[in-house]
């Protein structure tokens, strides 16, 4: 059964990102955290840790959010982009994470 959860975890985490984009932050947290329990290394993907952190800020859990946001920025440093569009989208996410980190750190 573990292989199945490993196979489904990225999709579940992606549904978490979609929930964030729709404004459902509790679903974002629930889905990405469940994907993380199924496949712990999923949180090393900067998009997932970033959206999890952003959603945690939105629901008021700034302390936990900071850990995921910092992890996301750190992991983005080691990432290359497939094309211009992907780079643009991810740079927008990076800027949002940086802005939120600044606001919760002050």
FENZIHU-V166842 format. One line per field, one symbol per residue. ss: DSSP state (A for helix, B for strand, O for the rest). psi: psi as a letter, one per 20 degrees, with the letter a starting at -180 (. if undefined). burial: # if it has 9 or more other C-alpha atoms within 8 Angstrom, else .. A space follows every 50 residues. Layout:
ss: ???
psi: ???
burial: ???
//
This chain:
ss: OAAAAAAAAAAAAAAAAAAAAOOOAAAAAAAAAAAAAAOAAAAAOAAAAA AAAAAAAAOOOAAAAAAAAAAAAAAAOOOOOOOAAAAAAAAAAAAAAAAA AAAAAO
psi: hhhghhhighgghhhgghhghijnhhhgggghhghhhhnhihiiohgghg hggghhghjjmhghggghgggggghhhjpqqgagggggghhggggggggg gghii.
burial: ....##.###.#########...##.##########.##..######### #######...##.#############.........##..#..##..##.# #.....
//
